Amino acid sequence: MNHIRLIAIPLFVSGICLHAGVQEIEVIRGRSLANIIEKSNLFIKTMEDIEWIDNSLYLLDSDNGQIIEISLTSGNQLRIISRKGQGPNELMSPCRIRVRNQKIFVLDKGNRALKIFDLSGNFIGQFKPLAFGNPYFYRSFDVDQNDEIYFPEVNGSKGTLVGVYSLSGEKKSDIVACTISDKDMITYVNMSNYGIGIDSEGAFYLNFPLLHELWRCTKDGKVLWKIHIENALLKKAPEKSGARINKNGKLSWGTFMRGMEITPDGKALIGHFGGGCLVNKQGVMEKVINIQTWNEENRTWRTDALAVYRIREGKIIGASLGQSYWLNLFSMEAK
């Protein structure tokens, strides 16, 4: 079993070139700041997700059912929220965290519920979204300024893609019209495996990793545009895209277009093998980010995929995907 030590590494932009109107940022150097995390003797077996708010970094420890808050300035552990279990204020297998409106929202796939805490760790409530009924659910969600929670949620009877809930778990609406037929299982999986992120205007993006598509929608679900994500890094990536049937007859897939983060000014940063790309609100790809991360075990630089990451004030904090997750602080111009 892999054990994961969290290391913060700032990576500095070493060169910028322009190609076909797209800024390409090559990130190839860095230095270890492991002591920031190691001051708290922190050791996490599986870091499933991260959140970055002000000077706090929230680490989601899936195996131990914990949220660990750390000060980015001192490196000190500020608090541990929850513990592993099936109680109302416990987490069994948390997979996604968002801190919004002075609250902590955690999607717990073990308890098949969204759980809500205040910033001190006190339990507020929970509910079970219908999204968990989809076996290919992308385990994504986001929360707007009014505490309305948006889930990727295929509703076959209504022909919609997004479910909107209140803080108490009341279903508010089903939005984004799109008919998905489960008769063709490959098409169904490709279309129903997607993530969501709300931008600075209250509109939202839908990220379809298996289709290499990005949609931007209004708050009430009208699709503004759809684009196909393609660049040189994606073409070079050593992974296949799209759903497939493996040799045992089971449905599986591989993709090199991964998670999505929304920048403070409302752009979509999409991670994939070797880095990511930045798309603005008009659907134009502005930047391609090439990233190499430091492999302490082999003492080499290597190309990885960004698995989870957050972007603030021109910097990215991200966990790269390889033999294990590493916490890296990427220094990057975000605007």
NORTALIN-V291755 format. One line per field, one symbol per residue. phi: phi as a letter, one per 40 degrees, with the letter a starting at -180 (. if undefined). burial: 1 if it has 9 or more other ideal C-beta (glycine too) atoms within 8 Angstrom, else 0. A space follows every 50 residues. Layout:
BEGIN
phi = ???
burial = ???
END
This chain:
BEGIN
phi = .cbbccbcbcbccbabbbafgbcbbbbbbaacbccdccdcfcabcbccab abbfbbbbbcccccgbbbcbccccgcccabbgacibcdbbbcacbabbba fgbbbbcbcccfacbbbcccgccbiaabccdccccbdcfbaabccbgcbb bcacbcccgbbbbbbcccgcccabbgcacbcccccccccdccbabbaccc bgcabbbbdccfbbbbbcdcgcccabbccaacccccccbcbhcabcccgc caababbbcbbccdcgcbbbcacgiaabbcccgbccabbbbbbcccccfb cacbbccbabbafgbbbabcbacacbcbbccaccb
burial = 00011111111010000000011111100100110111110101111111 11000111111101111111110010100111110000011111111111 00111111111011111100101011111111010011011111001111 11111000111111110010100111000100001111111111111110 01111111110111111000101100101010110010001111000000 10101111111110011111111111111010101111111111100000 01011111111000111111110011111111010
END
